[in-house]
Amino acid sequence: MQSLLIENSTDLINFSSLIIRLFIGVCFVVHGLGKLGIVGSGNMQGFEGWLKSLGLPFAALQARMAMLCEIVGGVMITLGLFTRVGALLCFAIMIVAALIGHKGGGYLITNNPPGNEYTLNLAAILMVIILLGPGVYSLDALLF
């Protein structure tokens, strides 16, 4: 019983790294594609307008950089190729989103304005990926 509750193995950690990478990496790719209007109801014009409404300078550039970081970082995480770099890119986007985009909304995403619950939880998951690394089921492990 004790082994079920507290013991771990390298195999379980590597499999856990794979699962978290696949789900979170795809999540970021989908968010980036949403900013391009490919999935969901959003588009770059709407995202850029929202950033302008927050008073951010160079909103057009920042919108495109966020989209690029989400797509490229998400692909890197999903494939396990330069995993920590991809996770760091996405982590930076989530911290900015939490501090600026969801400022004044409190914690819950259901608040009005929406809180930073989602962005902070994604940032925490990304930090776990940064700390754990890609695991053996990754291109990083295969190539390096």
C-alpha positions in Angstrom: 0.0 0.0 0.0 2.8 2.4 0.9 4.3 2.0 -2.6 1.0 3.0 -4.2 0.8 6.1 -2.1 4.4 7.6 -2.1 6.8 5.7 -4.4 7.6 6.9 -7.9 9.6 5.6 -10.8 11.6 7.1 -13.7 9.1 5.5 -16.1 6.1 7.2 -14.5 7.9 10.5 -14.5 8.8 10.2 -18.2 5.3 9.1 -19.1 3.9 12.0 -17.0 6.2 14.5 -18.9 4.9 13.1 -22.2 1.2 13.5 -21.2 1.6 17.1 -19.8 3.7 18.1 -22.9 1.1 16.8 -25.3 -1.9 18.4 -23.7 -0.3 21.8 -22.8 1.6 22.1 -26.1 -1.5 21.5 -28.2 -3.4 23.9 -25.9 -0.9 26.7 -26.8 -0.9 25.9 -30.5 -4.7 26.1 -30.5 -4.6 29.4 -28.7 -2.1 30.8 -31.2 -4.2 29.6 -34.1 -7.2 31.2 -32.5 -5.5 34.5 -32.7 -5.1 33.9 -36.5 -8.9 33.2 -36.7 -8.2 29.5 -37.7 -10.0 28.0 -34.7 -12.6 29.5 -32.4 -14.3 32.8 -32.8 -11.3 35.1 -32.2 -8.9 36.8 -34.7 -5.8 38.9 -34.8 -7.8 42.2 -35.3 -9.8 41.5 -32.1 -6.8 40.5 -30.1 -4.8 43.5 -31.2 -7.8 45.8 -30.4 -8.0 44.3 -26.9 -4.3 44.9 -26.3 -4.8 48.5 -27.5 -7.8 48.9 -25.1 -5.4 47.9 -22.3 -3.2 50.8 -23.3 -0.3 48.6 -24.4 2.3 50.2 -26.7 2.9 48.6 -30.1 -0.2 46.5 -29.7 0.0 45.1 -33.3 3.6 43.9 -32.7 2.8 42.5 -29.3 -0.3 40.6 -30.6 1.8 39.0 -33.3 4.6 38.1 -30.9 2.2 36.5 -28.5 0.6 34.5 -31.3 4.0 33.4 -32.6 5.3 32.4 -29.1 2.1 30.4 -28.5 2.3 28.5 -31.8 6.1 28.0 -31.9 6.4 27.4 -28.1 3.4 25.0 -28.2 4.9 23.0 -31.1 8.3 22.8 -29.3 6.6 21.6 -26.1 4.4 19.1 -28.0 7.3 17.6 -29.9 9.7 17.7 -27.0 12.1 19.7 -29.1 13.9 22.5 -27.2 11.2 21.8 -24.7 12.4 24.1 -22.0 12.8 27.0 -24.4 9.3 26.5 -25.7 7.9 26.3 -22.2 9.8 29.5 -21.2 8.3 31.4 -24.2 4.7 30.3 -23.2 5.4 30.9 -19.5 6.4 34.5 -20.3 3.2 35.0 -22.3 1.1 33.7 -19.4 2.8 35.9 -16.8 2.2 39.0 -19.0 -1.4 37.8 -19.5 -1.9 37.4 -15.7 -0.3 40.7 -14.7 -1.7 42.9 -17.5 -4.5 41.1 -19.4 -6.4 39.9 -16.4 -5.4 42.7 -14.0 -8.1 43.7 -11.6 -10.2 40.6 -12.3 -9.1 38.7 -9.2 -8.5 35.0 -9.4 -11.6 33.3 -10.8 -11.9 33.3 -14.6 -15.7 33.6 -14.1 -15.3 37.1 -12.5 -16.2 40.2 -14.5 -13.6 41.1 -15.8 -12.2 37.6 -16.0 -9.6 36.8 -13.4 -6.2 35.3 -13.9 -7.0 31.7 -12.7 -6.4 30.1 -16.2 -3.2 32.0 -17.0 -1.7 31.4 -13.5 -2.5 27.7 -13.7 -1.0 27.4 -17.2 2.1 29.2 -15.9 2.4 26.8 -13.0 2.1 23.8 -15.4 4.7 25.4 -17.7 7.1 25.8 -14.7 6.7 22.1 -14.0 7.6 21.3 -17.6 10.7 23.6 -17.3 11.8 21.9 -14.1 11.0 18.3 -15.2 12.3 18.7 -18.7 11.1 16.8 -21.7 11.5 13.2 -20.5 12.8 10.3 -22.6 9.7 10.4 -24.9 10.8 13.5 -26.7 12.9 14.7 -29.7 15.2 16.3 -27.2 16.1 12.9 -25.7 16.4 11.4 -29.1 18.6 14.1 -30.6 20.6 15.2 -27.6 
